[in-house]
Amino acid sequence: MRSAITAGLDAAFDARIEEMRWELRAHLQLSAAEVDVIFSPSGTDSQLHALFLARSLLGPALTTIIVGSDQTGSGTAYTARGRHFSTLTASERPVRKDAPIDGLSGDSVEVPLFGRARDIRARADGDAAVLDAIDAAVANGASVLLQIMDSSKLGWRSPSEACLDEIANRWPDQVWIVVDACQMRLSRRRMRTYLDRGYMVLITGSKYFGGPAFSGALLVPAGLSRSLDRGEAIAPGFLDYASRSDWPKRWGALRSRFESRPNLGQWLRWEAALEEIRAYYGVPDAFRARALRELQAGIESLIMLSPSLRLIGSGAKACGTEDEEFAHATIFPFTINRHRGPLSTDQCRVVYRALAQDLREAIGGSEADRAVAARCCLIGQPVRIEMRDEKPTAALRLCVGARLVTETWSPDGRAAQQNLQRELDRIAGVVAKIELMLEHADRTEFVELPYAN
């Protein structure tokens, strides 16, 4: 506020956003010489930023290939084709959803992670499907923006590192890679590896870190940055999806093409997100790894001991020392099963909503049952799953976030252990409420749970 009074709002805002770039890089152990940061109102907006940059270098004959199209954000189907993903742009200009963005529209190919098998698992031919999609696009004369997944809504990573190496060998100048890391469930070391390879990386301040929703950013390797800051023409429709302060100050030519339009909401959301990121990495490395390890063991045990829940295995994700604490899972997807199979997608949505409600009056029963029914439980939203010869089902998710680690940390080892056990007890309450709801579903009005098939 003081700076805005002395220097003016635009100058003060621009200076603070530039400081935040330094802060974010410092938290992620990146340097300004290595990486530029482009802020945006959301991870979906950042996908448009990545598409714009790719077209700037590779030309308009560009096909976007989305790996994990069935486990990414709903807006990706639009941004990958350079289309409006909402009825308002970031600058609040009314548009028609799915209409082409002037100067940015193009083609896309979806590569889902599920194989539509009779059981729920990652497809066995995932790498081959990615390579085939690239081969077909290049054969048609297009360059490729390949959006890879790390990690998906179910915690999966794709394609494999061997596949990425083959892509680099076969199409060194025709494929640009952007990593969908919007979940932020990857280590700083792995993120650096991606950037060192020349990949762009999509991130958010929400998801794992628990900052406010709608806080996105695109990390761009410095090697690419030097090729991008030109005064060439910009897709007219893209001007509505960024403001001058979103771009790094050293990108002077590109910045000058955008309006100075301070987005105060975006700034405040990132201020809050940076505080969450700072607090998380302020916890000792050893405790972060220990917390995720113990939480994984406890949560998987709770799900496997449940008579109605079925844990969905992880996708191909070879973990090593590079993954640091994220060698341990932080998303635990499960289906809800009754006598004749898993609940349908719609039924899972009903369960998801009911979990967040006080159901004492609907369920009644003993004092213990009423205590369980009263708990308001917030879990991961249902993820739709298609299976061959079966009706669609959905996975619900128990998710570990950064704040859970931050708030359980204590220099007193005994206190930290008690804190972790308290969290596991709370998660056990979620499982208990699901079982109680299923037990009483047939004679209550709050939910109807017919079988999925």
URSULSUL-V9941 format. One record per residue. N is the residue number from 1. RES is the residue in one letter. OMEGA is omega in degrees with one decimal (* if undefined). NEAR is the number of other ideal C-beta (glycine too) atoms within 12 Angstrom. D_LAST is the distance of its C-alpha to the last C-alpha in Angstrom with 2 decimals. Layout:
BEGIN
n: {N	N}
res: {RES	RES}
omega: {OMEGA	OMEGA}
near: {NEAR	NEAR}
d_last: {D_LAST	D_LAST}
END
This chain:
BEGIN
n: {1	2	3	4	5	6	7	8	9	10	11	12	13	14	15	16	17	18	19	20	21	22	23	24	25	26	27	28	29	30	31	32	33	34	35	36	37	38	39	40	41	42	43	44	45	46	47	48	49	50	51	52	53	54	55	56	57	58	59	60	61	62	63	64	65	66	67	68	69	70	71	72	73	74	75	76	77	78	79	80	81	82	83	84	85	86	87	88	89	90	91	92	93	94	95	96	97	98	99	100	101	102	103	104	105	106	107	108	109	110	111	112	113	114	115	116	117	118	119	120	121	122	123	124	125	126	127	128	129	130	131	132	133	134	135	136	137	138	139	140	141	142	143	144	145	146	147	148	149	150	151	152	153	154	155	156	157	158	159	160	161	162	163	164	165	166	167	168	169	170	171	172	173	174	175	176	177	178	179	180	181	182	183	184	185	186	187	188	189	190	191	192	193	194	195	196	197	198	199	200	201	202	203	204	205	206	207	208	209	210	211	212	213	214	215	216	217	218	219	220	221	222	223	224	225	226	227	228	229	230	231	232	233	234	235	236	237	238	239	240	241	242	243	244	245	246	247	248	249	250	251	252	253	254	255	256	257	258	259	260	261	262	263	264	265	266	267	268	269	270	271	272	273	274	275	276	277	278	279	280	281	282	283	284	285	286	287	288	289	290	291	292	293	294	295	296	297	298	299	300	301	302	303	304	305	306	307	308	309	310	311	312	313	314	315	316	317	318	319	320	321	322	323	324	325	326	327	328	329	330	331	332	333	334	335	336	337	338	339	340	341	342	343	344	345	346	347	348	349	350	351	352	353	354	355	356	357	358	359	360	361	362	363	364	365	366	367	368	369	370	371	372	373	374	375	376	377	378	379	380	381	382	383	384	385	386	387	388	389	390	391	392	393	394	395	396	397	398	399	400	401	402	403	404	405	406	407	408	409	410	411	412	413	414	415	416	417	418	419	420	421	422	423	424	425	426	427	428	429	430	431	432	433	434	435	436	437	438	439	440	441	442	443	444	445	446	447	448	449	450	451	452	453}
res: {M	R	S	A	I	T	A	G	L	D	A	A	F	D	A	R	I	E	E	M	R	W	E	L	R	A	H	L	Q	L	S	A	A	E	V	D	V	I	F	S	P	S	G	T	D	S	Q	L	H	A	L	F	L	A	R	S	L	L	G	P	A	L	T	T	I	I	V	G	S	D	Q	T	G	S	G	T	A	Y	T	A	R	G	R	H	F	S	T	L	T	A	S	E	R	P	V	R	K	D	A	P	I	D	G	L	S	G	D	S	V	E	V	P	L	F	G	R	A	R	D	I	R	A	R	A	D	G	D	A	A	V	L	D	A	I	D	A	A	V	A	N	G	A	S	V	L	L	Q	I	M	D	S	S	K	L	G	W	R	S	P	S	E	A	C	L	D	E	I	A	N	R	W	P	D	Q	V	W	I	V	V	D	A	C	Q	M	R	L	S	R	R	R	M	R	T	Y	L	D	R	G	Y	M	V	L	I	T	G	S	K	Y	F	G	G	P	A	F	S	G	A	L	L	V	P	A	G	L	S	R	S	L	D	R	G	E	A	I	A	P	G	F	L	D	Y	A	S	R	S	D	W	P	K	R	W	G	A	L	R	S	R	F	E	S	R	P	N	L	G	Q	W	L	R	W	E	A	A	L	E	E	I	R	A	Y	Y	G	V	P	D	A	F	R	A	R	A	L	R	E	L	Q	A	G	I	E	S	L	I	M	L	S	P	S	L	R	L	I	G	S	G	A	K	A	C	G	T	E	D	E	E	F	A	H	A	T	I	F	P	F	T	I	N	R	H	R	G	P	L	S	T	D	Q	C	R	V	V	Y	R	A	L	A	Q	D	L	R	E	A	I	G	G	S	E	A	D	R	A	V	A	A	R	C	C	L	I	G	Q	P	V	R	I	E	M	R	D	E	K	P	T	A	A	L	R	L	C	V	G	A	R	L	V	T	E	T	W	S	P	D	G	R	A	A	Q	Q	N	L	Q	R	E	L	D	R	I	A	G	V	V	A	K	I	E	L	M	L	E	H	A	D	R	T	E	F	V	E	L	P	Y	A	N}
omega: {178.8	180.0	-180.0	179.5	-175.4	-174.5	-173.9	-174.4	-176.0	-177.9	-179.9	179.9	-179.7	-179.5	-179.6	178.3	178.0	175.7	-179.3	174.2	178.6	-179.2	-179.5	178.4	-179.2	179.1	-177.8	179.3	176.8	-179.7	179.3	178.9	-176.4	-166.4	169.3	-177.5	175.3	179.3	178.7	179.7	-178.9	174.9	178.9	174.9	179.7	175.3	175.6	177.4	179.6	178.3	178.8	-179.3	179.5	179.0	179.3	-177.9	-172.9	-179.5	-174.2	178.7	-171.1	174.2	175.7	176.3	-174.9	175.1	-176.1	-177.2	179.7	-179.2	177.0	-178.9	-176.7	-179.1	-175.3	179.6	179.2	-176.2	-179.5	179.2	179.7	-179.3	179.2	-177.1	178.8	178.3	174.9	173.3	178.5	178.6	178.2	173.9	178.7	177.9	175.9	179.8	180.0	173.1	-180.0	172.1	-174.2	177.2	-175.3	-173.7	-178.9	-176.1	174.8	178.1	-179.8	175.3	-178.5	179.4	176.9	-179.7	-178.1	176.3	179.7	172.4	-171.9	178.1	177.7	-179.3	-177.9	-175.5	-175.3	179.8	-179.8	179.6	177.9	-179.2	179.4	-179.8	178.0	-178.4	-178.9	-179.6	-179.2	178.8	177.9	175.5	-178.3	164.4	-172.2	164.5	-176.9	177.1	-179.1	-169.9	173.1	3.7	-176.2	178.0	177.0	177.6	-176.4	177.2	-179.9	-0.5	-179.4	177.9	177.6	177.9	178.3	176.9	179.7	177.5	179.6	-179.3	-174.7	-175.4	-173.3	-175.7	-173.5	-177.7	172.5	-176.2	171.6	-177.0	173.0	177.1	-175.9	175.6	-178.1	176.8	176.5	-175.7	175.1	179.7	178.4	177.9	178.2	179.0	177.5	-178.4	177.8	177.0	-179.4	179.5	165.6	-177.4	175.3	179.1	171.7	175.0	178.5	179.1	-173.8	-174.3	173.9	174.0	-179.4	174.2	-180.0	172.0	-175.8	175.3	174.8	175.6	-175.9	178.3	-176.1	179.0	175.9	-177.8	-177.1	-180.0	-168.6	-171.8	-179.9	179.5	-176.4	-178.6	179.7	177.5	-174.4	-177.6	-178.1	-179.6	178.7	-174.5	176.5	173.4	-172.3	-175.6	177.8	-175.1	178.9	-176.9	-177.5	173.4	-170.7	-176.3	-179.6	-179.8	-174.3	-178.9	-175.6	178.8	170.0	-172.3	-174.8	177.4	-173.9	178.3	178.2	179.0	-177.3	177.9	179.3	174.7	179.6	-179.6	178.8	177.7	177.3	179.9	178.5	-178.5	-178.0	-177.8	170.6	176.1	-178.4	-178.4	-175.4	-179.7	177.8	179.4	179.8	-178.0	-179.3	178.4	-177.1	177.4	177.0	-178.8	-178.0	-177.1	178.8	178.1	179.4	-179.1	-177.1	177.9	-179.6	178.3	-173.4	-175.9	177.4	-179.2	175.4	-178.8	-179.5	172.8	-179.0	-177.6	178.7	-175.6	176.8	-178.5	180.0	-176.5	177.4	-176.1	-177.7	164.6	177.2	-177.5	175.3	174.5	-176.2	-177.8	179.2	170.3	175.7	-174.4	170.1	-170.3	-174.4	176.6	-176.4	175.7	179.0	178.4	-179.4	179.9	177.8	176.7	178.6	178.1	180.0	-179.6	-177.5	179.2	-177.3	-176.3	171.4	-173.8	-177.6	-176.6	-178.2	-174.5	-178.3	177.5	-177.2	177.9	179.1	179.0	-179.7	177.4	177.4	-177.4	-177.1	-176.3	175.1	-171.2	177.4	179.8	-180.0	-178.3	179.8	174.7	-176.8	-179.9	176.9	177.4	-178.8	176.0	178.8	173.3	-179.8	172.3	179.4	174.3	166.4	-172.5	165.4	-172.9	173.0	178.5	-175.5	-175.7	177.2	177.4	-177.8	-173.8	176.1	-178.2	172.7	174.6	175.2	-175.5	-179.7	179.1	178.9	178.9	177.3	178.7	178.7	179.5	177.3	179.2	178.0	176.2	178.8	179.2	175.7	177.3	176.8	179.6	-180.0	-179.7	177.2	-179.6	179.7	177.8	179.5	-179.1	-175.4	-172.9	-174.0	-176.9	176.7	-177.2	-172.6	-177.0	171.1	-174.7	171.5	-176.1	-176.3	-176.0	*}
near: {11	10	16	18	10	11	15	14	21	21	20	23	30	31	23	30	37	28	24	35	35	23	26	44	31	20	31	36	20	31	19	23	15	24	36	40	46	47	48	41	42	40	41	36	43	45	49	48	47	50	48	48	38	42	33	34	29	32	19	23	18	37	38	46	46	41	48	42	36	35	41	41	37	22	31	41	26	34	46	41	31	37	33	32	34	29	14	18	33	35	25	16	22	13	23	17	19	18	21	22	37	21	23	39	28	33	27	31	31	26	42	35	46	39	25	21	19	17	21	36	25	37	29	17	23	35	29	20	29	41	30	20	38	37	23	19	31	27	14	17	16	31	31	45	49	44	47	46	45	44	39	45	36	45	43	40	42	46	40	27	25	18	31	31	17	20	35	21	14	18	27	17	16	30	39	41	41	47	45	50	45	44	40	43	41	39	33	32	23	34	35	26	26	35	37	20	26	30	36	42	47	47	49	41	44	31	40	36	40	30	34	25	23	32	39	46	50	47	44	46	33	26	19	31	31	17	21	35	26	19	14	17	17	30	29	17	27	38	27	30	48	38	34	30	36	45	38	34	26	20	33	16	21	32	28	16	26	29	22	23	27	27	34	21	20	38	34	23	29	41	26	25	38	34	27	34	38	23	24	36	29	17	29	19	21	17	30	33	24	24	39	40	25	28	36	32	20	31	40	31	20	28	35	19	18	29	17	30	36	28	32	40	24	30	37	31	33	18	29	14	14	23	27	26	36	39	25	30	35	41	42	38	44	40	39	44	31	29	15	14	25	36	40	31	27	21	33	39	25	28	42	30	22	35	38	21	24	19	33	24	15	23	33	21	21	13	12	15	23	20	18	30	33	25	30	19	30	22	37	32	25	31	38	28	40	26	27	15	12	22	23	29	37	36	46	47	40	41	37	44	33	37	26	33	39	29	24	32	29	20	12	12	16	11	16	26	20	15	28	32	19	20	31	28	18	28	34	25	27	37	37	29	41	42	29	36	41	31	24	29	28	17	16	25	14	26	31	19	31	18	21	25	19}
d_last: {59.89	63.39	62.83	61.59	64.78	67.09	65.38	63.26	59.52	58.60	60.70	59.60	55.91	56.29	58.14	55.52	52.65	54.70	55.23	51.50	51.08	53.48	51.74	48.28	49.80	51.64	48.52	46.77	49.97	50.58	53.89	54.94	56.46	53.07	50.57	50.54	48.15	46.86	45.38	42.90	40.97	37.63	36.09	34.85	38.48	39.56	37.40	39.52	42.61	41.64	41.06	44.43	46.22	44.71	45.78	49.21	49.77	47.85	48.33	46.07	44.68	41.92	38.25	36.02	33.44	30.77	29.53	26.38	25.61	22.02	23.47	26.57	27.67	26.39	29.98	30.41	29.02	31.99	34.71	34.25	35.33	38.04	36.47	36.53	33.49	34.36	36.53	39.34	41.05	42.49	45.74	44.01	44.63	42.16	40.29	37.40	34.24	33.56	37.12	39.18	41.44	44.92	46.04	42.94	40.19	39.04	36.26	33.43	31.01	27.76	26.99	23.65	23.36	19.81	19.75	16.17	15.99	13.11	14.32	15.65	19.34	22.18	22.97	25.76	27.70	28.06	31.88	32.17	30.04	32.40	35.48	34.36	33.74	37.21	38.85	37.56	38.68	42.09	42.57	42.19	44.99	43.09	43.46	40.38	39.33	36.78	34.73	33.61	31.40	32.74	30.57	27.15	24.93	23.57	27.14	27.21	30.32	30.69	32.54	34.57	38.29	39.16	37.40	39.34	42.53	41.89	41.32	44.65	46.42	45.13	45.18	47.60	48.58	45.63	42.77	42.80	40.31	38.99	36.95	34.16	35.13	34.25	32.43	35.85	34.37	36.96	40.46	43.63	44.78	41.80	42.25	45.90	45.03	42.96	45.83	48.38	46.54	46.99	43.43	42.83	40.53	38.37	38.36	37.77	39.36	36.14	32.98	34.38	37.79	36.57	39.08	38.48	35.82	37.28	39.77	39.64	42.11	42.69	44.78	46.97	49.09	52.78	53.28	51.08	52.60	56.01	54.75	52.99	55.61	57.11	58.34	56.44	54.60	51.32	48.39	49.27	45.77	45.48	48.40	46.13	43.97	46.70	50.01	53.12	52.61	49.21	51.13	53.42	57.06	58.25	56.26	59.01	58.76	55.02	55.25	57.98	55.67	53.45	54.35	55.32	52.61	52.04	48.44	49.13	45.52	44.62	47.72	46.98	43.38	44.73	47.48	44.91	42.79	45.93	46.71	43.33	43.85	47.42	46.45	43.79	46.20	48.88	47.04	48.44	46.60	46.39	44.69	42.12	41.14	41.26	39.16	36.33	36.56	36.40	33.68	31.50	32.12	31.52	28.31	26.69	27.81	26.34	22.86	23.04	24.35	21.53	19.13	16.15	17.09	16.91	19.74	19.36	22.47	25.04	25.68	28.97	31.59	34.77	36.63	40.34	43.32	42.92	39.79	41.78	39.67	36.60	36.38	34.24	30.79	30.61	26.92	24.34	20.76	17.91	14.20	13.25	11.26	10.68	10.60	7.10	7.06	8.19	8.33	8.01	11.50	12.59	11.86	13.81	16.53	16.89	17.36	19.77	21.81	21.88	23.23	26.24	27.09	29.20	26.99	29.75	29.98	26.27	25.85	29.37	29.92	32.55	34.69	32.95	29.48	31.00	32.53	29.23	27.59	30.56	30.11	29.30	27.35	27.21	25.00	23.95	21.84	18.21	18.17	15.45	14.11	13.11	11.89	12.62	10.21	7.19	6.39	9.29	9.78	13.31	16.09	18.45	21.97	24.96	27.96	31.59	34.14	37.88	38.89	37.34	39.71	42.60	42.41	42.13	45.12	48.38	51.52	51.42	49.20	48.43	47.49	45.19	43.42	43.05	41.64	38.98	38.04	37.87	35.31	33.19	33.45	32.29	29.22	28.56	28.53	25.60	23.51	24.85	23.90	20.23	20.22	22.17	19.89	16.86	19.26	20.36	17.33	17.07	20.74	21.59	21.77	21.49	17.71	14.66	11.63	8.74	5.61	3.82	0.00}
END
